């Protein structure tokens, strides 16, 4: 029998499935995996698709994206011979060649074999100016928690008796070669309810971590705290950030051991760079006799700001259909990337000596596709990397210099699938409250509008994350070339139109995101692109919660549902792993008034025995220590107990990304598309 939404938590018969690595729970997982593998992987079509996807993921023709550190470009690379990956470097001159020579610094596969660990690369933090000192981050099986070990880039060895942090969701920042700012699991009471650091300490080389000096302590109910040292030459500053919720924070400047609060609205983002302070308010901000809109980008002089002045230049002003995707300073300019109805426009701003700023379109930027832009080395030059992509055009990487109209093509993906005749169109659906919701449709230009086209609707709708066009060789290969239609919905809760678009679907208004998604599905049917029988939905994480709600709220509208690494039990989400950090997005289920609205989008509590649901595939990872695998496990157990036909696959490695290497990614991707083909195409 379905659990009532207000039933005590202790009456949940599936709590045992929250024991992530318990023998009983893992035996259940393995049995479910076995059933799904038997149903989805036995055909030649599956094996062929898996091989195609793995070939794409391992292709040496992929773009090796780089980060400049000192005189080198650094890159992390995975392929068939190096499934766990290589951390390597080359010179800017060598990188421009079609096949650069790479100098391998760390072979993660060799390291994992030598140490008997299933290491997954999490990145590296290097110390300016010589970038010899590095903290390497390695995760067991892809979990968010990792170990941190000091590494000498020149000797290619881990430093004996160097800085070392055991497995935790730690935060570190180099202060100098003998000092780290550290937030980690220092023992009982040192973590927040969300499982992140609550305390920031200064740790000196050669001393035990227990003797590190405390700089700041947050509250247990905070999301996290961290210490950051800005080592920009001539502008060295130390900061402490305290995140009270996912959307509110305080920022402190540390001077002579004292913390000076940088005054700002709690929900505003602040970044300090050289002379400048950048402020992005998330709500209307009245200050200095002026009013600034949510989503604006303001810049002022940092020293003046700290003296109480509130003189800003507005570098970006939002509209109902325009938001800012990001900004990146170079040595002498600031590049601002705007989204206008989910299409990019990039501008370069020039600061004048009198404190004013001038704006010009960034020259050389292609007119089509999604554009991302970032400084190559913001202290040394005005060079920037520019990436252009869309749903059907292979991603291309350019190198440019702010102030110079010339732009150089560096690398481009090959066409991994034949996109001949496939077009990208943008439409709008009207949501329940009249809001216009844009969506992209990728399909063959000659599709018949007869309601029979297998259509995959994808969405996210949370955490101010925008979904912009990007080239997906796997979606093209697995879906588009088989005659499928691919649709991406830009629903509320996302960041396509700035903070207001996001905030419109927070907490008690969460249903707005779901109504938007339903409206897109209904519009596709009204336009006769597809029908309920041929319409499937897919989403991961918060998008997994979205598709879980589509399952229980509108089972009549869809023919298949894929819910990946999802949240589903919204009564207990805040008690599981990092879940407490998302109460700013969803609300607090322990508050009876908030539970009243949260229970309306808690799929685990809304699923019923006497309803016919579309076939559903839930996927997750044992090593996901962000969204607890118990969400998907319990949902499947409940649905099966009710007699519903549902499939489940849990990758034993993989973390929140769902897979730890390309072989696992290929398998999971092929599994998903084989399921969708069986449900939507083979009818």
KOLMIBA-643255 format. One line per field, with one value per residue (C-alpha): y, z, x negated. Coordinates in pm, whole numbers. Example, Ala and Ser with C-alpha at 12.3 -4.5 7.8 and 13.67 -1.06 7.14 Angstrom:
REM KOLMIBA-643255
py	[-450,-106]
pz	[780,714]
px	[-1230,-1367]
END
This chain:
REM KOLMIBA-643255
py	[0,349,549,858,1184,1267,922,910,852,545,373,373,1,74,258,-38,56,376,160,243,-43,-279,-640,-672,-349,-433,-780,-611,-372,-658,-843,-534,-474,-831,-792,-464,-595,-902,-688,-414,-544,-874,-739,-678,-322,-257,-395,-197,125,70,21,337,547,410,489,849,886,743,923,1092,1353,1499,1848,1838,2144,2308,2542,2762,2747,2932,2857,2537,2424,2146,1888,1580,1307,973,722,348,295,524,479,648,919,1113,1450,1603,1929,2089,2434,2685,2654,2274,2280,2455,2154,1895,1627,1792,1616,1578,1546,1309,1421,1160,837,771,414,329,502,316,-18,55,160,-89,188,269,631,883,1214,1517,1784,1971,2299,2457,2735,3048,3161,2854,2599,2334,2280,2107,1944,1648,1542,1174,1016,653,540,890,1009,1383,1312,1276,1262,1546,1483,1720,1658,1804,1873,1887,1567,1394,1251,1284,1481,1264,1404,1673,1806,1522,1519,1191,1128,1409,1686,1917,2271,2392,2701,2764,3069,3010,2708,2627,2725,2601,2734,2419,2322,1949,1686,1783,1543,1551,1869,2004,1941,2109,1923,1907,1722,2007,2189,2413,2536,2706,2669,2780,2478,2514,2267,2017,2054,1808,1905,1906,2209,2414,2761,2823,3128,3096,2876,2869,2726,2359,2457,2636,2466,2516,2755,2796,3002,3140,3314,3541,3532,3788,3971,4310,4229,3945,3907,3644,3575,3356,3264,3139,2983,2989,2833,2739,3095,3311,3379,3619,3715,3834,3995,3865,4131,4083,3789,3989,3929,4232,4162,4275,4427,4294,4149,3788,3662,3863,3710,3905,3858,4065,4098,4333,4686,4578,4439,4273,4238,4032,4089,3813,4040,4410,4611,4972,5129,5460,5622,5381,5060,4757,4468,4097,3948,4273,4286,4582,4687,4932,5008,4759,4997,5261,4999,4894,5261,5269,5413,5250,5388,5127,5094,4862,4618,4412,4492,4205,4202,3946,3755,3848,3719,3700,3364,3468,3707,3668,3930,3940,4156,4476,4392,4223,3981,3956,3671,3749,3522,3680,3436,3153,3275,3413,3758,3849,4199,4335,4608,4839,5016,5375,5550,5773,5468,5464,5162,5129,4843,4697,4369,4117,4098,3768,3585,3358,3439,3084,2844,2857,3054,3025,3249,3253,3418,3210,3379,3680,3817,3778,3861,3952,3616,3420,3079,3086,2771,2757,2472,2386,2073,1973,2161,1999,2202,2435,2600,2940,3157,3533,3847,4111,4432,4246,4149,3847,3507,3178,2837,2593,2267,2125,1805,1587,1520,1210,1155,1252,1564,1612,1742,1783,2131,2321,2525,2728,2728,2853,2675,2849,2732,2699,3055,3205,3220,3166,2882,2845,2513,2385,2112,1911,1700,1618,1905,1669,1506,1434,1607,1301,1239,930,1071,920,1228,1269,1571,1675,1922,2036,2346,2417,2590,2874,2640,2731,2465,2603,2426,2197,1929,1584,1315,1045,1191,1237,883,709,907,1160,930,672,916,1048,1406,1569,1854,2069,2269,2597,2582,2803,2712,2726,3021,3096,3432,3510,3500,3589,3290,3069,3213,3177,2800,2793,2609,2659,2754,2439,2329,2610,2421,2107,2295,2446,2103,1959,2256,2178,1813,1913,2163,1892,1680,1973,2048,1677,1630,1331,1167,1043,693,819,1094,1019,1234,1228,1424,1383,1496,1782,1680,1330,1484,1662,1341,1157,1414,1376,1005,1058,1383,1313,942,982,1227,1013,679,640,804,808,938,960,1004,1152,1305,1137,1111,1475,1391,1277,1448,1690,1400,1220,1320,1675,1710,1970,2214,2219,2336,2684,2540,2303,2400,2223,1909,1919,2239,2125,2432,2370,1997,2087,2210,1984,1671,1787,1724,1421,1133,870,977,1039,705,496,134,176,407,291,442,458,220,388,342,470,489,592,517,351,604,907,1090,1399,1263,949,632,549,785,571,242,312,443,126,-96,86,72,-297,-371,-208,-425,-158,-245,-51,-99,-5,10,120,163,45,326,663,927,1188,1177,817,668,665,600,598,228,278,595,413,128,360,576,277,127,448,486,118,156,467,299,-4,211,489,363,0,65]
pz	[0,-83,208,290,252,623,747,999,845,1063,884,553,481,239,474,462,102,228,363,64,88,312,193,188,-9,-257,-312,-403,-638,-813,-865,-1017,-1237,-1357,-1464,-1648,-1823,-1940,-2080,-2243,-2346,-2525,-2872,-3142,-3165,-2807,-2858,-3179,-3013,-2711,-2939,-3137,-2822,-2673,-2997,-2977,-2609,-2671,-2999,-3032,-3246,-2943,-2841,-2558,-2365,-2165,-1877,-1886,-1585,-1625,-1967,-2022,-2126,-1896,-1995,-1848,-2107,-2108,-2394,-2457,-2354,-2052,-1913,-1582,-1759,-1807,-1656,-1909,-2050,-2364,-2483,-2650,-2971,-2969,-2889,-3217,-3410,-3537,-3318,-3029,-2830,-2470,-2161,-1920,-1557,-1391,-1540,-1322,-1449,-1353,-1017,-943,-1030,-823,-518,-558,-567,-809,-845,-1035,-1120,-944,-1054,-921,-743,-839,-668,-856,-983,-1074,-1052,-913,-593,-653,-455,-652,-582,-621,-560,-488,-752,-844,-514,-437,-134,-227,-84,-141,-178,-241,-567,-712,-1081,-1166,-990,-1089,-739,-447,-174,113,438,231,270,281,359,398,219,278,91,168,45,12,-113,-137,59,0,-53,318,400,306,395,476,540,599,840,1149,1364,1548,1492,1217,931,846,825,449,505,400,604,885,993,805,936,834,811,814,650,886,1156,1227,1102,1463,1529,1236,1345,1328,1117,1106,1227,1064,1194,1176,975,712,379,392,463,279,282,-43,-103,-407,-518,-799,-798,-635,-519,-272,-48,183,202,397,246,453,267,491,224,-139,-235,56,176,358,247,470,399,633,740,1020,1148,1169,959,792,646,286,308,52,29,149,-184,-396,-552,-508,-681,-625,-904,-893,-836,-891,-700,-906,-756,-895,-693,-701,-573,-620,-447,-346,-253,-305,-415,-705,-769,-934,-1082,-1000,-1242,-1311,-1313,-1125,-1096,-860,-710,-432,-199,-239,-171,150,255,216,-134,-352,-694,-963,-1337,-1469,-1705,-1766,-1721,-1750,-1927,-1923,-2202,-2141,-1877,-1817,-1864,-1729,-1733,-1755,-1694,-1909,-1832,-1968,-2052,-1918,-2140,-2065,-2212,-2243,-2323,-2536,-2561,-2493,-2764,-2682,-2742,-2614,-2534,-2428,-2166,-2129,-1797,-1834,-1595,-1469,-1352,-1642,-1870,-2245,-2419,-2769,-2928,-2910,-3269,-3450,-3257,-3491,-3527,-3471,-3181,-2810,-2723,-2413,-2351,-2088,-2036,-2118,-1846,-1693,-1544,-1837,-2151,-2313,-2489,-2457,-2554,-2733,-2781,-3029,-3048,-3124,-3148,-3497,-3551,-3408,-3127,-3235,-3019,-3114,-2973,-2975,-2814,-2668,-2866,-3178,-3443,-3559,-3425,-3478,-3508,-3289,-3279,-3398,-3339,-3642,-3739,-3525,-3687,-4014,-3941,-4305,-4311,-3933,-3827,-3499,-3437,-3139,-3032,-2736,-2528,-2302,-1943,-1716,-1584,-1931,-1916,-2250,-2223,-2502,-2622,-2886,-3127,-3314,-3593,-3962,-4173,-4350,-4050,-4098,-3846,-3797,-3425,-3473,-3432,-3136,-2932,-2634,-2414,-2187,-1899,-1574,-1435,-1116,-939,-1196,-1450,-1815,-2084,-2401,-2734,-2742,-2974,-2837,-3056,-2843,-2874,-3246,-3293,-3061,-3129,-3412,-3679,-3588,-3673,-3324,-3233,-2951,-2753,-2476,-2258,-2103,-1807,-1499,-1220,-1468,-1543,-1902,-1806,-1487,-1115,-1166,-1398,-1138,-836,-1007,-936,-588,-293,-290,-659,-767,-956,-1205,-1343,-1383,-1544,-1791,-1881,-1921,-2143,-2375,-2393,-2471,-2733,-2911,-2924,-3033,-3316,-3408,-3374,-3155,-2934,-2575,-2696,-2862,-2616,-2360,-2094,-1950,-1681,-1415,-1053,-1013,-1365,-1225,-976,-1269,-1466,-1151,-1113,-1476,-1401,-1108,-1210,-1578,-1649,-1936,-2122,-2168,-2315,-2130,-1842,-1765,-1422,-1365,-1026,-902,-591,-526,-151,-64,296,367,101,358,579,304,211,69,71,347,117,-117,130,-18,-344,-225,135,472,503,884,883,863,662,408,394,280,-52,-70,-58,-380,-569,-380,-631,-367,-179,-485,-665,-642,-693,-908,-1174,-1505,-1537,-1844,-1835,-1638,-1610,-1297,-1296,-1023,-874,-550,-522,-565,-239,-348,-434,-226,-432,-178,-362,-677,-488,-268,-554,-754,-452,-385,-747,-777,-455,-618,-927,-1165,-1450,-1380,-1457,-1245,-1298,-1040,-1139,-855,-934,-1091,-835,-923,-1288,-1293,-1445,-1359,-1705,-2071,-2079,-1800,-1967,-2296,-2125,-1928,-2233,-2456,-2184,-2166,-2540,-2590,-2329,-2503,-2843,-2712,-2557,-2815,-3151,-3154,-3137]
px	[0,-130,-263,-59,-251,-216,-310,-596,-938,-993,-705,-894,-946,-1232,-1469,-1708,-1787,-1951,-2237,-2457,-2707,-2515,-2519,-2140,-2096,-2373,-2230,-1902,-2089,-2269,-1942,-1778,-2084,-2068,-1703,-1770,-2080,-1888,-1607,-1814,-2156,-2103,-2030,-2289,-2154,-2262,-2611,-2653,-2536,-2761,-3061,-2978,-2945,-3266,-3447,-3322,-3417,-3765,-3827,-4165,-3990,-3814,-3923,-4178,-4060,-4338,-4414,-4724,-4951,-5280,-5432,-5229,-4884,-4758,-4498,-4329,-4266,-4083,-4072,-4064,-4425,-4395,-4042,-4127,-4321,-4640,-4727,-4960,-5094,-5229,-5337,-5101,-5304,-5287,-4914,-4839,-4966,-4719,-4879,-5065,-5335,-5218,-5433,-5254,-5276,-5052,-4917,-4612,-4572,-4931,-4889,-4564,-4723,-5034,-4833,-4548,-4286,-4003,-4119,-3908,-4075,-3922,-4165,-4464,-4538,-4872,-5070,-5169,-5417,-5626,-5339,-5573,-5375,-5043,-4767,-4631,-4271,-4180,-3841,-3766,-3519,-3404,-3256,-3255,-3471,-3837,-4184,-4429,-4803,-5090,-5272,-5592,-5536,-5907,-6016,-5687,-5653,-5418,-5593,-5709,-5568,-5396,-5044,-4791,-4419,-4228,-3900,-3649,-3467,-3756,-3823,-4183,-4363,-4737,-4855,-5224,-5448,-5436,-5078,-4731,-4389,-4192,-3835,-3790,-3664,-3862,-3661,-3331,-3131,-3356,-3112,-2783,-2454,-2520,-2848,-3078,-3345,-3220,-3565,-3850,-4205,-4552,-4783,-5160,-5395,-5554,-5289,-5008,-4665,-4544,-4765,-4632,-4513,-4138,-4047,-3670,-3385,-3043,-2719,-2625,-2317,-2530,-2593,-2970,-3256,-3584,-3902,-4041,-4372,-4390,-4755,-4719,-5057,-5016,-4663,-4722,-4417,-4271,-3899,-3659,-3323,-3033,-2740,-2435,-2214,-2261,-2160,-2283,-2635,-2862,-3213,-3496,-3832,-4102,-4356,-4609,-4411,-4087,-3776,-3618,-3276,-3230,-2884,-2640,-2290,-2308,-2175,-2422,-2731,-3054,-3388,-3701,-3957,-4254,-4113,-3756,-3463,-3189,-2841,-2552,-2233,-1971,-1696,-1622,-1898,-1848,-2180,-2358,-2035,-1991,-1798,-1960,-1765,-1814,-2067,-2253,-2635,-2780,-3143,-3307,-3646,-3720,-3907,-3635,-3370,-3542,-3542,-3163,-3124,-2859,-2944,-2882,-2894,-2623,-2797,-2487,-2120,-1870,-1535,-1256,-1430,-1794,-2034,-2406,-2575,-2913,-3206,-3582,-3851,-4166,-4469,-4314,-3951,-3641,-3448,-3075,-2871,-2499,-2205,-1934,-1641,-1889,-2130,-2475,-2619,-2967,-3090,-3428,-3438,-3737,-3805,-3927,-4164,-3882,-3684,-3438,-3390,-3331,-3147,-3196,-3087,-3370,-3497,-3527,-3255,-3054,-2686,-2560,-2552,-2622,-2933,-3149,-3448,-3723,-4059,-4366,-4572,-4402,-4724,-4961,-4763,-4433,-4408,-4086,-3955,-3621,-3413,-3126,-2877,-2516,-2303,-2419,-2748,-3063,-3221,-3502,-3770,-3912,-4192,-4149,-4285,-4055,-4093,-4208,-3947,-4150,-4048,-4229,-4065,-4259,-4063,-3734,-3545,-3482,-3122,-3065,-2726,-2561,-2352,-2249,-1893,-1873,-1763,-1737,-1423,-1306,-941,-738,-479,-228,-238,65,29,-27,-408,-581,-832,-1091,-1219,-1459,-1354,-1618,-1473,-1492,-1360,-1121,-955,-588,-365,-148,-201,-418,-771,-961,-1048,-1279,-1206,-1493,-1488,-1646,-1474,-1666,-1952,-1965,-2131,-2058,-2028,-2191,-2252,-2555,-2688,-2620,-2769,-2607,-2256,-2309,-2435,-2192,-1876,-1873,-2018,-1755,-1478,-1421,-1331,-1529,-1373,-1523,-1282,-1401,-1163,-1147,-1385,-1671,-1898,-1802,-1649,-1838,-1745,-1378,-1327,-1494,-1315,-977,-997,-1149,-997,-617,-632,-814,-505,-569,-871,-662,-374,-623,-759,-410,-319,-612,-506,-148,-267,-467,-153,67,-178,-155,-529,-452,-190,-188,-272,-591,-694,-964,-1131,-1481,-1664,-1930,-1975,-1725,-1619,-1565,-1324,-1159,-1105,-1003,-727,-628,-584,-348,-175,-107,-148,99,-127,-437,-531,-862,-1049,-1422,-1519,-1897,-2073,-1743,-1598,-1264,-1199,-1149,-1055,-1410,-1624,-1771,-1884,-2076,-2434,-2448,-2070,-2052,-2232,-1930,-1668,-1715,-1585,-1310,-1225,-1253,-1037,-1067,-862,-497,-394,-670,-602,-251,-390,-698,-481,-311,-638,-770,-735,-809,-496,-279,-314,4,94,402,252,107,-242,-466,-763,-1042,-1417,-1589,-1970,-2210,-2552,-2657,-2940,-2715,-2775,-2582,-2235,-2189,-2124,-1855,-1619,-1612,-1639,-1339,-1126,-1186,-1117,-790,-678,-762,-575,-273,-314,-444,-680,-999,-1369,-1668,-2042,-2298,-2660,-2883,-3130,-3073,-2976,-2713,-2822,-2698,-3016,-3387,-3536,-3439,-3354,-3101,-2969,-2921,-2736,-2506,-2434,-2359,-2140,-1935,-1885,-1807,-1534,-1396,-1405,-1219,-947,-910,-1037,-940,-566]
END
